[in-house]
Structures are given as C-alpha cells and as structure tokens.
Amino acid sequence: MGLDELPLREDLRGRTPYGAPQLPQALQLNVNENPHGPSPALVAALQRAVGEVAGTLNRYPDREAVALRTDLAAYLTSRTEVPLGVERLWAANGSNEVLQQVLQAFGGPGRTALGFEPSYSMHPLLATGTGTAWAAERRAADFTLSVDDAVAAVERHRPAVVFLTTPNNPTGTATGLDVVDAVCAASSGVVVVDEAYAEFSALPSAVTLLDRHPRLLVSRTMSKAFALAGARLGYLAASADVVDALRLVRLPYHLSALTQAAARTALAHSGELLGTVEAVKGQRDRMVHGIRGLGLDVVPTEANFLLFGRFRDPAAVWRSLLDAGVLVRDVSTGPGLSGWLRVNAGTPDETTAFLDALAAVAPTTTSEEPKGSAQ
Ligand SMILES: Cc1ncc(COP(=O)(O)O)c(C=O)c1O
C-alpha cells in the first residue's frame, strides 16, 4: 500500500519530510553542528551521570525537569544578566520540539504563523504539522529585515505566532533588537525569537526584552554552540504564564532521565564547551576569506555557518564537493536562495579540505547574475 492509499490528512499529501542527507563517510559540514566532540573529561562525567541514572530507569523521570530548568535559567542569566527563575524556563527534546509545543499551544487550525524567508525550513513544517496556516514574507535582497517591513507584515497577516530567527538560518544574518521590540509592540499573538545560534553572535539576546513583552518567547538549543546535538535538548525563556501554557500540550515525562542527566552535566561544563565557540568562529572567518578569495560571494554571518555562491548550477557544485568528500547543504531550492549553498565551520582540517575542494570546482561555476540580486 502506498502513501496515496492511506487515509492521510489532506494537508499532508504531497509534502516531503525534513531530510538533510546523513552521509557519515563525508566531512559533515551540512547541519550546522559544532565539529568539536566532548573532551575525555566530559565523556567521563557524562558516563558517571548517566550511570547514576541508569539504576533508576524503572521510574519515570522528573516530569517538570526542575533541576535541569533551574540550571538552564542560571546559564541564561549568566549570559544575559537577566534574572530568570525555573518558572520562566521550559525545555524539550531539541528546540524543534519546543517550537512544536509553541505552535500546538498558540497556533492550530484557524490561526496563522508568520515567518520571514529565507529562514529555518522547519518553521513552516512545524506549522503544517500542527494545522497552523503559514504566511511567508520575504527578507530584503541582502537577507536583512527592517523594522518597517516586519511591522507591515505583522499588520497584514495578524498572526497568532511570529517567528524571528537571529542569527538567521540559512543566511547567518543577525536581526537587531529594534526589530524584535517593534514586532512585539505590533503583535497581538506570541513572538518567537529563535536564537539557536545566539552564542556565536555579538548582538544582545532578545532575553533582555522579556520583561517588557509578556508574549515574547526566546528559544535556544544545546545542539550548536554547546556541541550537544546528539543529546537533543532545546529550551525557551518566556513568562511563567507561557510556560504554563506549554505544559498543556507537552507529553507526560517528555524529557528522559538520561537526557536530563546529560544536559545538566554539559551545563556544568559550559565553560569548556563554549570554549570551542571562538575556534569555530575562527574557522568560519577562514572560510569567508578563502571563499571570497575565489571570487565568490559570502553573505555576512553572525553564526557558525555561511551562505556562499552564487552558482549557475548549485546542485552540480554540491555534488562535486561531495565527490571530494565534503558534505555541504544545498539550500538553493529554498525561497529566495537560488544559486546559494550553505556550509558550516569545521575543524581546521575540515575547513582546509572544504576550501581545497571548492577551489577545484568554483572557478567555472559562478552565476552570471550581478551581485546582490539574490531573490
Ligand atoms: C534556526 C534553528 N532553530 C532550531 C533548530 C533546531 O535545533 P534542535 O532541535 O537541534 O535544538 C535549528 C537546527 O538546525 C535551527 O537552525
């Protein structure tokens, strides 16, 4: 029986699942992970923490994940100087799950979520999955987002949920707090600032606006700067009322005891883990320099990845890089992304391998179109 014969929801017919290729034989520079694995000391600490929990796995975990949320609140306070307590922190299995819960609680049938594209491709997928209509507005040609354009879009669509991603994936573009502030003031729904890559950016966090806007939600993840993508831990800071709303839709015991223990251990080693951020940014800057040296364009980035191009045939460049053993992301079929590819910073060796592979394929493949015409 094929998918067509299943009694699938009509709005899911013809859709494709999220699916960045997983090709372990190549250098993995395609899903914006941190290339640095945990140190032997952290591996030992994780083994101890997980070992302690292992003996209690006959019991459900702490449904409220109080200790973990307390640690996350302390971490965010240490980064932003905004006093936050456990009641204003929420956590789930990756920020994708956090965002899904936000849409379950504040979106849904008859409601609209608004995003500014190109942006994170999961936002519209999560909207669809929760029966929320998706309204897409375009960023400017240089991928920035102005106060006026953002506010006009909010007034046009009157969305129940607005997504602002900063730094934005896949462009790396940062959005200033003036935009967040104005969008919050113009919105009657909730405003989600997706700060998955915040630790790589010098700009202040939207967490600093939380006290001013009760319907502002700031989501974060341990998958990127924290180098913990495999553990699946995302979190959100908001008002205590928003956190109570998310409790209405979460599954009971959604965060396993193993996840909670691993995430708490990583947080206790945050100095070491975040110590990789400068190294990652250094390799990103090396990439920017090297790619521009080949006569290609790079979009200014505040994240651990960058958009480069533009290529006449990005799929062919993607294939050539893969043939050379380097896996990057072909985002070129996304809205406003024609001709662009995305790559994330790797280790020094990975960065060298990428730049060497690109030098071998790039000169013959650039787009004829004038610079800055990205649409
Ligand atoms: C902008 C953005 N938000 C959220 C996520 C989800 O991350 P995770 O579910 O691993 O926390 C990603 C992952 O790439 C992302 O790029």
The ligand as an SDF file (V2000), in Angstrom:
LIG
                    3D

 16 16  0  0  0  0  0  0  0  0999 V2000
   17.2130   28.2650   13.4760 C   0  0  0  0  0  0  0  0  0  0  0  0
   17.1190   26.9060   14.0870 C   0  0  0  0  0  0  0  0  0  0  0  0
   16.2530   26.6920   15.0680 N   0  0  0  0  0  0  0  0  0  0  0  0
   16.1250   25.4900   15.6490 C   0  0  0  0  0  0  0  0  0  0  0  0
   16.8950   24.4260   15.2440 C   0  0  0  0  0  0  0  0  0  0  0  0
   16.6400   23.0950   15.8790 C   0  0  0  0  0  0  0  0  0  0  0  0
   17.6670   22.6370   16.6290 O   0  0  0  0  0  0  0  0  0  0  0  0
   17.4840   21.4980   17.7150 P   0  0  0  0  0  0  0  0  0  0  0  0
   16.1460   20.8580   17.5240 O   0  0  0  0  0  0  0  0  0  0  0  0
   18.6030   20.5690   17.4850 O   0  0  0  0  0  0  0  0  0  0  0  0
   17.5480   22.2050   19.0350 O   0  0  0  0  0  0  0  0  0  0  0  0
   17.8370   24.5860   14.2260 C   0  0  0  0  0  0  0  0  0  0  0  0
   18.6530   23.4640   13.7680 C   0  0  0  0  0  0  0  0  0  0  0  0
   19.3550   23.4920   12.8040 O   0  0  0  0  0  0  0  0  0  0  0  0
   17.9380   25.8630   13.6280 C   0  0  0  0  0  0  0  0  0  0  0  0
   18.7960   26.0930   12.6260 O   0  0  0  0  0  0  0  0  0  0  0  0
  1  2  1  0
  2  3  1  0
  2 15  2  0
  3  4  2  0
  4  5  1  0
  5  6  1  0
  5 12  2  0
  6  7  1  0
  7  8  1  0
  8  9  2  0
  8 10  1  0
  8 11  1  0
 12 13  1  0
 12 15  1  0
 13 14  2  0
 15 16  1  0
M  END
$$$$
